[in-house]
């Protein structure tokens, strides 16, 4: 069965850090572009980071650039999102998915057409 499973979320104080994991089963993750998305309460999903399998570049949404860092571990067939300097604005359910590429069009298409196939995600709550 092909699936992506997110983990690593939790409750953290403002300024704290978390490392989120996205582990693949049923396919070799390093051959695919993988993106992190999040959905805050009452808001639409948004993309956070995208690791391109085409050119190896990692992209970040403006609000997380410099605070979040995404990486791959080929041996563990996993992708990680190191989230630092967290604020209440980062509170959301975080998902990983495999968009076609790291363009705004493709990321938006993944949200519109693919989000119903996403996993359960992992909850990140930033609160004092």
N, C-alpha and C positions, 0 to 999 in steps of 0.2 A: 504494500500500500504506500503510495506516494503522499508524504505529508511533511509539514514543517511544524515543529512544536516549540513554543516560546516558554521561557522560564526566567527566574531571577528577579522578578519584581518584588515589591514590598513597600513598607512604610519607612520613610526616611525624613529626617529633619531638613529644613532649608539649608542649602550649602553642602549637603551630603552627596554621596555617590552610590551608584548601583551598577552592576554589570549584568546586562540582559543577555540571554543565550537563545539562539535559534538553531535547533538541531534537525537535520533532515533524515528522513528514512525513505527507502525505496528509490533513491536516486543520488547521484554524486553532486553535491552542492557546489563544488568549486567550478563547475562548468556553466553555472547559471549566474545571471545578474540577480542579486538579492537586495531587497529594500526593506527598511524599517518604516513602519507607519505607526501612527497613534491616533486615538480618538478620545478626546476629552468629553466629559459629561455635557450633553446638550449641544455638542459641536459636530461638524462633519469630520471624517477622517482626514488626516494630512500626512504627507510623506515627511520623514525625518532624515533619513540617510539612505544612500544607494551605492552599492558596491558593484561596479561594472565588471562583467566577465569579458567584455570586449577589449578594453584597454587597461584594466586594472585600476582605474581611477575610482576614488571614493568621493561622493558628493554629499553635501550637507545643506539642509534647509537653514536659512539665515539665522533663525532664532536659536539654533543649537550649535552653529559653527563655532569652534574653539572650546566648546564644553563637552560635546559628545564625540566619541571616536569609535568607528566601526572597524572590524577586522574579521579575517577568516582563519579558521584552523582546519586545514585540509585533513589532517590525521583524524580529527574528531568529527569531520563532516558537519561543522558548525560555523555559524557566524555570531559575532558578539557585538554588543553596543555598550561601550563604557560611557556612562552618563555621569558627568561631574557638575559641581556647582548647581545642583538642582534647585529649582524654585517651584512655587505653587503652580505656576503656568505649565510645568512639565507633568502635572498630574493627569494621567490618562491610562487607557489600556493600550499596550504596545503590541504590535503584530509584525511578523515578518512574512514576506511574500516574494514571488519571483516574477517581476514585471519583465516585459520584453527587452527593455533597455532603460537606461537612466536619463530619460528625457522627460520634460514636464508633461508632454502628451501621453507618453507611455505610463508614467506614474499616475496620472489622472485616470487613464483607462483602467489601470489596475484597481483603483479605488471604486470606479463606477461599475466595472464588469466583474471584478474578481473578489471583492470584499466578502461576498456571500460564501466564498469557499475558504476564507481565512480560518485559522484555528481559533482556539479560545483566547489567545493572547495572554499577556501577563500584566497585572495591574501594578502601576507605579503611583504611589500616593506620597506627595511631599507636603508635610504638615508638621507644625511644632506642637 
